[in-house]
Amino acid sequence: MRRVLITALVLTMATVQSWAQCAMCRGAVESSVSAGDTSMASNLNLGILYLFFAPYVLAAVIGYFWYKRSKQNGQKTKGLSGIPG
């Protein structure tokens, strides 16, 4: 467990700085912001946040249903173990 934690810490600290947008998106945002229109930049940031959170929400929903299903199966197994056989 300690080895995994140290590896995760090293990988987190050794990240390379990268730009979150492609060159075309960045150019379009810079030109619109320089013209005084900030709505495009705001919408692009919201889109990035949407794409960032979507996998986590999906994993949470799958985890919730998995938990509920395993809990139901555990109760069925408990109920069946009381039957003499």
C-alpha positions in Angstrom: 0.0 0.0 0.0 2.8 2.4 0.9 4.5 1.7 -2.5 1.3 2.6 -4.4 1.0 5.8 -2.4 4.6 6.8 -3.1 4.2 6.0 -6.8 1.0 8.1 -7.0 2.7 11.0 -5.3 5.8 10.9 -7.6 3.6 10.7 -10.7 1.5 13.6 -9.5 4.5 15.8 -8.8 6.3 14.9 -12.1 3.6 16.1 -14.4 4.4 18.2 -17.5 2.6 21.4 -17.9 0.3 21.2 -20.9 -2.3 23.4 -22.4 -5.9 22.3 -22.0 -7.0 23.6 -25.4 -6.0 22.8 -29.0 -4.4 25.5 -31.1 -7.6 26.2 -33.1 -9.7 26.6 -29.9 -7.1 28.8 -28.3 -6.8 31.0 -31.3 -10.6 31.4 -31.6 -10.9 32.2 -27.9 -8.1 34.7 -28.0 -9.5 36.5 -31.0 -13.0 36.7 -29.5 -11.7 37.9 -26.1 -9.5 40.6 -27.7 -12.6 41.7 -29.6 -14.4 42.1 -26.2 -16.6 39.0 -26.4 -16.0 36.8 -23.3 -19.0 34.5 -23.7 -17.2 32.1 -26.0 -14.4 31.7 -23.5 -16.9 31.1 -20.7 -18.8 28.6 -22.7 -15.6 26.8 -23.6 -14.6 26.6 -20.0 -18.1 25.2 -19.1 -17.6 22.6 -21.8 -14.3 21.5 -20.4 -15.8 21.2 -17.0 -18.7 19.1 -18.4 -16.2 16.7 -20.1 -14.1 16.6 -16.9 -17.0 15.6 -14.6 -18.9 13.3 -16.9 -16.8 10.1 -16.3 -16.8 10.7 -12.6 -20.6 11.0 -12.5 -20.9 7.8 -14.6 -18.6 5.9 -12.3 -20.5 7.1 -9.3 -23.8 5.9 -10.8 -22.4 2.5 -11.7 -20.9 2.2 -8.3 -24.2 3.0 -6.6 -26.2 0.4 -8.6 -23.4 -2.1 -8.0 -23.6 -1.5 -4.3 -27.4 -1.8 -4.3 -27.3 -5.0 -6.3 -24.6 -6.6 -4.0 -26.6 -5.7 -1.0 -29.8 -7.3 -2.4 -27.8 -10.4 -3.3 -26.4 -10.6 0.2 -29.9 -10.4 1.7 -31.1 -13.2 -0.6 -28.1 -15.4 0.4 -28.8 -14.8 4.1 -32.5 -15.8 3.6 -31.6 -19.0 1.8 -29.0 -20.1 4.3 -31.8 -20.6 6.9 -33.5 -23.2 4.8 -32.6 -26.7 6.0 -31.4 -28.8 3.3 
